């Protein structure tokens, strides 16, 4: 009975899997299985299901094993797939079950491909999220407070003063002794703002005057309001004939 069942089943399997099935012996076959629902861009997986029929088949499960062909499989993944195949086989005790086992194996491979693709997408999304957070943190910088701005301003002013001093030193090196004296003299003059803050004092200081500047006594041009009024009173008008 067992031999007849196996022979009949093998004939059917050879017609269904002409390229995938390899007959090792009358009771030992191998069938290559791939995902029945490939995922675009998904990993290529392929397993060989090895089936050894015992004398009690189909009243007992055949001996099953798996050999990886394409793709990487962990030991846990292979063991999980094999356990599921045995569960399906036990549900079909007493019947020819090889086609059912191969169909289920192909479904398992499809689920595994989808699971790996989803896991890969999540990992890539997480990497992208972390990269965006790092970029935002880098471009966001340190929040500005009054204290941090004052510290930055003081540092900036020091750097600016050092740079200006260096530039002035370079300029002075190229000047003649006379030009250097003039440069120093110009540097001691008060700025317009300094003059304003001093309330106009010392405006007649000789150090503020350029050489050759004429000093003008503005009092020579002053006319009091009283004198103007007096002149107006001295003017008389007569009626013309």
Backbone bond lengths (Angstrom), bond angles and torsions (degrees), N, CA, C in turn:
res aa  C-N    CA-C-N  psi(-1)  N-CA   C-N-CA  omega(-1)  CA-C   N-CA-C  phi
1 X - - - 1.472 - - 1.511 110.89 -
2 X 1.345 117.32 -45.51 1.451 121.03 -177.87 1.512 111.40 -63.53
3 X 1.321 117.30 -43.95 1.468 120.67 -178.28 1.515 110.98 -63.53
4 X 1.326 117.13 -41.82 1.458 120.44 -179.95 1.526 110.81 -63.82
5 X 1.326 116.93 -42.18 1.469 121.19 179.39 1.521 110.24 -62.65
6 X 1.321 116.02 -43.54 1.468 120.04 -178.68 1.521 110.38 -64.95
7 X 1.353 117.46 -44.14 1.458 120.26 -179.18 1.528 111.50 -62.58
8 X 1.306 116.34 -43.78 1.463 119.62 178.69 1.533 111.10 -63.16
9 X 1.319 115.53 -41.96 1.467 119.15 -178.91 1.527 110.70 -66.50
10 X 1.322 116.91 -38.89 1.463 119.96 -179.99 1.524 111.32 -63.83
11 X 1.314 117.40 -37.57 1.462 120.28 178.23 1.528 110.95 -61.54
12 X 1.326 115.22 -42.56 1.468 119.61 178.85 1.529 110.53 -66.24
13 X 1.322 116.18 -44.08 1.468 120.35 -178.39 1.529 111.70 -63.92
14 X 1.315 117.70 -38.30 1.465 120.96 179.80 1.525 111.41 -65.39
15 X 1.331 116.33 -31.80 1.464 119.34 178.12 1.529 111.28 -76.01
16 X 1.330 116.78 -30.17 1.471 120.82 -179.72 1.530 111.17 -82.34
17 X 1.328 116.59 -40.23 1.467 121.50 -176.76 1.533 110.30 -120.94
18 X 1.319 117.39 65.94 1.468 118.99 -176.74 1.530 113.27 -63.82
19 X 1.331 116.88 -34.10 1.468 119.83 -178.57 1.521 112.22 -95.93
20 X 1.322 116.86 -25.78 1.462 120.48 -174.40 1.527 113.24 -86.21
21 X 1.328 117.76 -24.93 1.467 120.84 -173.02 1.524 111.29 -91.34
22 X 1.321 113.94 134.91 1.468 120.79 173.95 1.529 107.72 -123.92
23 X 1.331 116.41 125.31 1.463 120.91 -178.75 1.528 108.87 -95.05
24 X 1.309 115.63 110.74 1.458 120.82 -178.88 1.527 110.15 -82.37
25 X 1.337 115.72 -41.76 1.471 121.99 177.20 1.519 107.62 -155.97
26 X 1.328 116.39 -175.43 1.457 119.94 -179.38 1.527 111.96 -64.39
27 X 1.300 117.48 -24.22 1.462 121.04 -177.95 1.538 113.06 -121.86
28 X 1.306 116.25 10.25 1.471 118.85 -177.49 1.527 109.36 -136.17
29 X 1.352 115.21 119.29 1.470 120.04 179.49 1.530 109.89 -131.89
30 X 1.332 114.68 163.28 1.472 121.80 174.66 1.526 107.85 -132.53
31 X 1.335 115.79 136.93 1.466 120.76 179.61 1.529 108.70 -131.20
32 X 1.335 115.92 124.10 1.468 120.55 177.10 1.529 109.18 -78.28
33 X 1.327 115.35 135.30 1.471 120.25 -178.01 1.523 109.92 -128.73
34 X 1.336 115.26 135.86 1.463 122.82 176.40 1.523 108.77 -125.00
35 X 1.324 118.77 165.84 1.473 120.69 179.06 1.526 110.90 -57.20
36 X 1.325 116.50 137.13 1.460 119.45 179.06 1.523 112.02 -82.34
37 X 1.334 116.88 -11.36 1.469 121.29 179.29 1.531 108.62 -135.78
38 X 1.339 117.05 78.68 1.470 120.22 -176.55 1.527 111.73 -59.48
39 X 1.326 115.57 146.72 1.460 122.60 178.61 1.523 108.40 -103.53
40 X 1.349 116.65 130.49 1.462 120.00 178.67 1.522 110.16 -59.20
41 X 1.313 115.27 125.40 1.455 119.51 -179.41 1.509 113.60 77.26
42 X 1.337 116.50 1.65 1.456 120.21 -179.36 1.517 111.88 -78.31
43 X 1.304 115.23 166.99 1.457 121.45 -179.22 1.528 110.26 -71.30
44 X 1.317 116.24 142.23 1.462 120.95 177.61 1.527 109.09 -85.17
45 X 1.322 114.92 120.50 1.462 120.68 -179.97 1.525 109.62 -123.95
46 X 1.319 114.16 143.72 1.463 118.95 179.26 1.524 109.30 -154.53
47 X 1.330 115.16 131.83 1.460 121.52 179.10 1.524 109.87 -126.88
48 X 1.314 114.82 151.64 1.461 120.54 172.57 1.525 108.41 -106.42
49 X 1.335 115.10 122.28 1.459 120.29 177.22 1.528 108.37 -91.11
50 X 1.309 114.94 118.53 1.468 120.56 178.68 1.535 108.81 -98.04
51 X 1.341 116.00 124.99 1.464 120.82 -176.41 1.533 108.75 -123.52
52 X 1.314 114.64 124.64 1.469 120.37 176.17 1.526 107.65 -119.83
53 X 1.349 115.25 114.27 1.461 120.51 -176.86 1.537 110.14 -82.84
54 X 1.323 115.45 130.90 1.469 120.71 176.71 1.525 109.34 -89.52
55 X 1.318 115.41 172.54 1.467 119.77 179.95 1.527 111.41 -65.46
56 X 1.322 118.10 -26.20 1.466 121.45 -177.18 1.532 112.57 -87.10
57 X 1.327 118.00 -4.91 1.473 120.78 -179.47 1.529 108.74 -62.72
58 X 1.323 120.42 137.18 1.470 129.52 10.52 1.524 114.59 -97.19
59 X 1.335 116.26 15.37 1.460 118.10 179.99 1.528 111.95 -79.17
60 X 1.298 116.68 -11.24 1.466 122.03 173.94 1.530 107.82 -134.84
61 X 1.296 115.37 160.72 1.467 119.56 179.58 1.525 110.85 -67.11
62 X 1.337 117.37 143.91 1.459 119.20 170.47 1.530 108.98 -73.67
63 X 1.309 116.84 162.95 1.467 120.36 175.13 1.529 108.09 -74.85
64 X 1.314 115.67 126.87 1.469 120.97 -176.46 1.526 110.71 -118.56
65 X 1.331 115.29 144.42 1.467 121.37 173.53 1.525 108.53 -152.46
66 X 1.330 116.05 162.44 1.468 121.63 -177.15 1.528 110.08 -127.27
67 X 1.329 115.14 138.17 1.464 121.40 175.52 1.532 108.59 -124.66
68 X 1.337 118.41 121.17 1.469 120.65 177.43 1.529 111.37 -65.88
69 X 1.326 115.94 139.46 1.464 121.96 177.20 1.526 109.99 -115.15
70 X 1.338 116.47 -55.91 1.463 121.91 177.56 1.522 109.60 -123.93
71 X 1.325 115.89 141.35 1.455 119.88 178.81 1.519 111.81 89.32
72 X 1.313 114.14 164.80 1.464 120.63 179.61 1.524 109.72 -101.97
73 X 1.311 115.30 136.63 1.459 121.69 178.92 1.524 108.66 -130.06
74 X 1.317 115.19 138.02 1.456 119.04 173.99 1.527 108.93 -83.81
75 X 1.310 115.87 162.67 1.463 119.99 177.94 1.527 110.77 -62.17
76 X 1.326 115.95 -37.61 1.470 119.56 179.37 1.523 111.11 -64.83
77 X 1.330 116.78 -40.29 1.465 119.70 179.43 1.527 110.99 -64.03
78 X 1.312 116.78 -44.64 1.470 120.04 179.56 1.524 111.26 -63.62
79 X 1.318 116.53 -40.86 1.461 119.85 -179.80 1.527 111.15 -66.78
80 X 1.336 116.52 -38.73 1.466 120.19 178.67 1.528 110.89 -63.94
81 X 1.326 116.24 -44.78 1.469 120.40 179.29 1.528 110.39 -62.06
82 X 1.316 115.94 -43.02 1.466 120.03 -178.26 1.531 111.42 -65.49
83 X 1.319 116.96 -38.88 1.462 120.37 178.66 1.526 110.75 -64.93
84 X 1.335 116.59 -39.15 1.464 119.36 178.11 1.531 110.91 -65.72
85 X 1.330 116.73 -38.11 1.468 119.70 177.68 1.534 110.75 -63.35
86 X 1.293 116.89 -40.20 1.470 119.92 178.96 1.526 110.73 -66.09
87 X 1.333 115.94 -36.86 1.467 119.05 177.71 1.525 110.72 -63.21
88 X 1.340 116.05 -45.09 1.468 120.48 177.96 1.532 110.22 -62.98
89 X 1.343 116.44 -40.32 1.469 119.73 179.54 1.516 111.79 -62.50
90 X 1.326 117.09 -41.37 1.464 120.15 179.37 1.523 111.51 -63.74
91 X 1.324 116.75 -28.34 1.462 120.20 178.22 1.526 111.61 -74.95
92 X 1.334 116.67 -13.37 1.470 120.73 -177.52 1.532 112.30 -118.86
93 X 1.325 116.26 23.67 1.467 120.39 177.72 1.534 109.79 -58.44
94 X 1.343 115.11 136.58 1.465 120.58 179.56 1.509 112.53 94.62
95 X 1.345 117.96 -5.97 1.467 121.43 -179.61 1.527 109.48 -128.09
96 X 1.331 115.42 160.35 1.464 119.70 172.89 1.530 107.32 -65.36
97 X 1.316 116.53 123.05 1.469 119.59 -169.59 1.524 114.77 -122.12
98 X 1.319 118.76 -2.23 1.469 120.02 -173.11 1.526 111.74 -62.56
99 X 1.332 117.23 -44.64 1.468 119.70 179.44 1.528 110.27 -60.05
100 X 1.341 116.31 -41.90 1.466 120.42 178.90 1.525 110.70 -62.81
101 X 1.328 116.58 -40.22 1.468 120.24 179.37 1.530 111.40 -64.84
102 X 1.321 117.11 -43.12 1.472 120.46 179.85 1.529 110.43 -65.52
103 X 1.334 116.70 -41.46 1.473 120.00 179.10 1.525 110.59 -61.57
104 X 1.332 116.03 -42.87 1.461 119.50 179.53 1.535 110.84 -66.90
105 X 1.317 116.64 -36.98 1.463 120.11 178.18 1.524 110.66 -62.04
106 X 1.307 117.07 -41.13 1.469 120.50 178.92 1.532 110.91 -64.78
107 X 1.328 116.82 -37.79 1.465 120.21 176.35 1.530 110.87 -64.66
108 X 1.330 115.94 -41.14 1.463 119.57 178.67 1.530 111.55 -61.96
109 X 1.315 116.40 -41.11 1.462 120.26 178.39 1.531 111.01 -64.28
110 X 1.328 116.75 -37.82 1.467 120.40 177.56 1.525 110.50 -63.21
111 X 1.332 116.81 -44.36 1.463 120.05 178.71 1.526 111.02 -62.89
112 X 1.318 115.53 -39.07 1.464 119.42 -179.11 1.530 110.93 -66.15
113 X 1.336 116.69 -40.62 1.472 120.24 178.24 1.522 110.30 -63.26
114 X 1.341 117.01 -45.58 1.462 120.44 179.62 1.523 111.05 -62.96
115 X 1.325 115.94 -41.91 1.461 120.00 -179.90 1.524 111.28 -62.01
116 X 1.319 116.16 -43.11 1.468 119.45 179.33 1.526 111.08 -67.31
117 X 1.332 116.91 -39.05 1.465 120.33 179.48 1.525 110.63 -64.30
118 X 1.337 116.83 -43.05 1.465 120.29 178.59 1.525 111.05 -64.85
119 X 1.337 116.43 -40.70 1.458 119.86 178.76 1.534 110.80 -63.73
120 X 1.329 115.49 -39.88 1.468 119.73 178.51 1.526 111.02 -64.67
121 X 1.339 116.68 -41.56 1.462 120.37 178.75 1.526 111.24 -62.90
122 X 1.334 116.24 -41.35 1.461 119.82 178.74 1.527 111.01 -64.30
123 X 1.323 116.40 -40.59 1.458 119.95 179.08 1.530 110.99 -64.07
124 X 1.343 115.92 -42.23 1.461 119.47 178.91 1.529 110.87 -66.16
125 X 1.344 116.31 -39.72 1.466 119.81 178.60 1.525 110.62 -64.39
126 X 1.332 116.64 -39.01 1.461 120.67 178.69 1.526 110.75 -66.29
127 X 1.325 116.86 -40.95 1.465 120.30 177.36 1.529 110.44 -61.98
128 X 1.336 115.71 -42.46 1.465 119.96 -179.95 1.526 110.64 -64.96
129 X 1.346 116.10 -40.84 1.463 119.67 178.97 1.528 111.02 -62.70
130 X 1.323 116.46 -44.68 1.457 120.16 179.33 1.522 111.42 -63.89
131 X 1.345 116.09 -38.83 1.469 119.82 178.84 1.524 110.53 -64.43
132 X 1.347 116.85 -40.57 1.461 120.67 178.97 1.528 110.83 -65.45
133 X 1.330 116.60 -41.93 1.460 120.04 179.01 1.526 111.04 -63.40
134 X 1.332 116.62 -41.19 1.462 120.18 178.67 1.526 110.74 -64.83
135 X 1.344 116.24 -39.89 1.464 119.84 179.70 1.525 110.70 -67.25
136 X 1.345 116.66 -41.27 1.459 120.25 178.16 1.526 110.88 -63.66
137 X 1.333 115.95 -41.75 1.466 119.64 179.01 1.525 110.67 -64.51
138 X 1.342 116.27 -36.74 1.460 119.66 -179.23 1.521 111.57 -69.57
139 X 1.346 116.58 -41.61 1.460 120.19 -177.48 1.521 112.32 -82.34
140 X 1.347 116.59 -22.92 1.460 119.38 -178.99 1.522 110.87 -67.84
141 X 1.309 117.34 -38.98 1.460 121.51 178.98 1.517 112.32 71.73
142 X 1.327 115.06 -167.32 1.460 121.61 -178.85 1.520 110.21 -91.99
143 X 1.335 118.96 131.26 1.468 120.69 177.98 1.529 111.06 -57.50
144 X 1.349 116.15 138.05 1.461 121.27 -177.60 1.527 109.87 -87.49
145 X 1.318 115.90 127.53 1.460 122.31 173.98 1.523 107.86 -118.47
146 X 1.338 116.00 171.68 1.469 120.25 178.89 1.525 109.77 -60.04
147 X 1.325 116.23 -43.87 1.464 120.07 -178.13 1.527 111.33 -65.60
148 X 1.360 116.13 -44.53 1.463 118.25 -178.75 1.522 111.32 -67.18
149 X 1.356 116.77 -33.87 1.463 119.30 178.30 1.527 110.86 -67.72
150 X 1.339 116.45 -41.65 1.463 119.40 178.48 1.524 110.98 -61.99
151 X 1.327 115.79 -42.17 1.462 119.52 179.33 1.525 110.54 -63.78
152 X 1.344 115.49 -42.44 1.471 118.93 178.60 1.520 110.79 -64.53
153 X 1.352 116.87 -42.17 1.465 121.08 -178.46 1.522 110.71 -63.15
154 X 1.328 116.56 -42.22 1.463 119.75 179.52 1.527 110.41 -63.33
155 X 1.326 116.06 -43.18 1.463 120.00 178.74 1.521 110.89 -64.82
156 X 1.336 115.77 -41.38 1.465 120.20 179.88 1.526 110.98 -63.68
157 X 1.336 116.42 -43.33 1.465 120.20 179.82 1.526 111.19 -63.20
158 X 1.339 116.27 -39.30 1.466 119.17 178.53 1.525 110.70 -63.62
159 X 1.317 115.71 -45.00 1.463 119.21 179.35 1.523 111.03 -63.04
160 X 1.339 116.28 -39.38 1.459 120.62 179.93 1.527 110.87 -65.92
161 X 1.344 116.39 -41.00 1.463 120.44 179.57 1.524 110.81 -65.47
162 X 1.327 116.37 -41.63 1.470 120.23 178.72 1.525 110.48 -63.45
163 X 1.328 115.72 -42.78 1.460 119.80 179.96 1.522 110.98 -63.72
164 X 1.357 116.58 -42.38 1.462 120.19 -179.92 1.524 110.91 -65.53
165 X 1.341 115.99 -39.84 1.463 119.46 179.00 1.522 110.67 -63.15
166 X 1.326 116.45 -40.36 1.459 120.26 178.28 1.526 111.05 -64.76
167 X 1.338 115.95 -41.84 1.462 119.62 178.82 1.529 110.68 -64.61
168 X 1.357 116.58 -40.49 1.464 119.92 178.61 1.521 111.10 -63.87
169 X 1.331 116.57 -40.65 1.463 120.06 178.68 1.524 110.78 -60.91
170 X 1.342 115.72 -40.74 1.456 119.10 179.29 1.526 110.98 -65.53
171 X 1.342 116.40 -38.39 1.465 119.85 179.08 1.527 110.98 -66.73
172 X 1.341 116.52 -42.28 1.466 120.89 -177.32 1.524 111.31 -63.86
173 X 1.331 116.08 -35.03 1.462 119.46 -178.92 1.526 111.70 -59.76
174 X 1.317 117.05 -29.82 1.454 120.31 -177.82 1.516 114.13 -91.45
175 X 1.346 118.17 4.33 1.461 121.77 -178.11 1.528 111.30 -97.04
176 X 1.326 114.52 156.13 1.467 120.53 173.76 1.521 108.40 -77.76
177 X 1.335 118.94 164.14 1.477 120.79 178.73 1.522 112.62 -53.89
178 X 1.338 116.91 -41.51 1.459 119.96 -179.58 1.523 111.06 -65.59
179 X 1.338 114.97 -41.26 1.464 119.16 179.25 1.523 111.06 -66.69
180 X 1.319 115.84 -32.57 1.463 119.01 178.17 1.519 111.09 -66.57
181 X 1.359 116.98 -40.36 1.458 120.28 177.84 1.519 110.55 -63.07
182 X 1.337 115.77 -42.29 1.464 119.93 178.77 1.529 110.32 -63.55
183 X 1.346 115.21 -39.70 1.477 120.34 178.32 1.525 110.79 -60.10
184 X 1.335 116.41 -45.71 1.460 120.47 -179.73 1.524 110.84 -65.37
185 X 1.354 116.23 -40.47 1.463 119.89 -179.74 1.522 110.82 -64.23
186 X 1.322 115.67 -40.42 1.463 119.45 178.13 1.524 110.55 -63.87
187 X 1.317 116.56 -33.19 1.457 120.22 -178.13 1.508 113.48 -70.79
188 X 1.361 117.40 -19.78 1.468 120.21 -178.97 1.512 112.70 -89.94
189 X 1.325 118.21 -7.42 1.463 120.28 -179.11 1.521 111.07 -73.91
190 X 1.310 113.93 149.23 1.456 119.38 178.57 1.516 110.28 -77.82
191 X 1.309 115.21 145.12 1.459 120.35 176.07 1.521 109.32 -79.62
192 X 1.336 116.08 168.01 1.459 120.04 178.50 1.512 111.63 -59.27
193 X 1.302 116.33 -38.95 1.460 119.50 179.75 1.519 110.75 -65.59
194 X 1.351 116.06 -41.06 1.464 119.13 179.39 1.525 110.96 -63.72
195 X 1.341 116.02 -38.88 1.464 119.45 177.33 1.520 111.01 -63.21
196 X 1.324 115.57 -42.20 1.462 119.94 -179.93 1.525 110.82 -63.24
197 X 1.347 115.92 -43.51 1.461 119.75 -178.75 1.529 111.62 -65.68
198 X 1.326 116.63 -26.75 1.465 120.02 178.84 1.527 112.02 -85.43
199 X 1.324 116.97 3.92 1.460 121.55 175.09 1.507 113.74 71.35
200 X 1.308 117.58 26.79 1.454 120.03 176.80 1.508 113.59 80.59
201 X 1.333 117.80 4.75 1.461 120.48 179.79 1.519 110.11 -68.92
202 X 1.309 113.33 153.46 1.461 121.20 176.78 1.519 112.58 61.66
203 X 1.339 116.53 24.52 1.457 118.55 178.09 1.523 111.51 -66.86
204 X 1.345 115.24 -21.48 1.449 118.43 -179.60 1.517 111.42 -95.16
205 X 1.330 116.09 8.86 1.462 119.98 178.76 1.515 109.09 -61.29
206 X 1.320 115.33 127.95 1.454 119.58 -175.92 1.521 111.92 -61.68
207 X 1.337 117.35 -24.15 1.462 119.66 -178.68 1.507 111.44 -71.31
208 X 1.354 117.50 -15.49 1.456 120.99 -178.96 1.512 112.09 -91.27
209 X 1.322 117.35 -7.48 1.457 120.97 -175.57 1.512 110.64 -96.92
210 X 1.304 115.43 138.23 1.448 120.40 174.74 1.521 108.89 -71.08
211 X 1.311 116.58 154.75 1.446 120.40 176.13 1.523 109.57 -62.56
212 X 1.334 116.58 135.28 1.456 120.65 179.24 1.502 113.69 87.03
213 X 1.353 117.85 0.41 1.461 120.14 179.67 1.520 109.73 -76.50
214 X 1.333 117.77 134.26 1.468 122.87 -179.04 1.504 109.31 -89.73
215 X 1.317 116.79 128.52 1.452 121.75 177.78 1.522 108.91 -83.87
216 X 1.287 116.89 130.21 1.471 122.09 -177.09 1.513 109.31 -111.88
217 X 1.354 115.34 130.42 1.460 120.86 176.44 1.512 107.41 -89.83
218 X 1.298 116.47 103.26 1.462 120.85 -175.14 1.519 112.17 -69.84
219 X 1.358 116.78 -15.65 1.476 119.14 -179.12 1.524 111.40 -66.47
220 X 1.373 116.74 -22.81 1.456 119.15 179.09 1.516 111.90 -65.56
221 X 1.324 115.28 -22.19 1.462 118.67 -175.58 1.519 112.89 -103.99
222 X 1.316 116.36 4.27 1.451 118.64 -178.10 1.526 110.87 -81.67
223 X 1.267 115.29 139.80 1.468 121.58 174.61 1.514 106.92 -131.40
224 X 1.257 114.69 127.42 1.456 118.02 -177.97 1.509 110.43 -77.82
225 X 1.306 114.49 157.82 1.457 120.93 179.61 1.523 110.24 -64.56
226 X 1.333 115.70 -30.71 1.471 119.90 -178.31 1.511 110.66 -66.24
227 X 1.348 117.68 -42.96 1.457 121.06 -179.89 1.516 111.07 -63.46
228 X 1.321 115.86 -40.40 1.463 118.88 -179.70 1.513 110.69 -64.98
229 X 1.342 115.73 -41.24 1.462 119.22 179.99 1.530 110.56 -65.14
230 X 1.354 116.17 -37.49 1.465 119.95 -178.94 1.512 110.47 -64.64
231 X 1.287 118.52 -41.14 1.456 121.79 179.55 1.517 110.84 -63.34
232 X 1.351 115.04 -38.46 1.461 118.43 179.73 1.525 110.92 -64.17
233 X 1.338 118.00 -35.78 1.458 121.01 -178.12 1.523 111.68 -72.00
234 X 1.360 116.89 -29.12 1.468 119.97 -177.97 1.516 112.40 -75.57
235 X 1.295 117.13 -14.37 1.461 119.06 -179.01 1.522 109.04 -83.53
236 X 1.358 117.15 126.60 1.471 121.76 179.14 1.496 108.86 -118.51
237 X 1.280 115.13 152.43 1.463 121.38 -179.57 1.528 108.26 -120.75
238 X 1.303 117.41 141.51 1.479 122.29 177.54 1.501 108.61 -118.19
239 X 1.347 113.86 147.54 1.456 118.00 178.46 1.509 109.51 -73.25
240 X 1.250 116.02 133.88 1.473 120.16 177.47 1.499 109.59 -81.43
241 X 1.370 116.79 147.51 1.450 120.62 179.22 1.493 110.18 -66.92
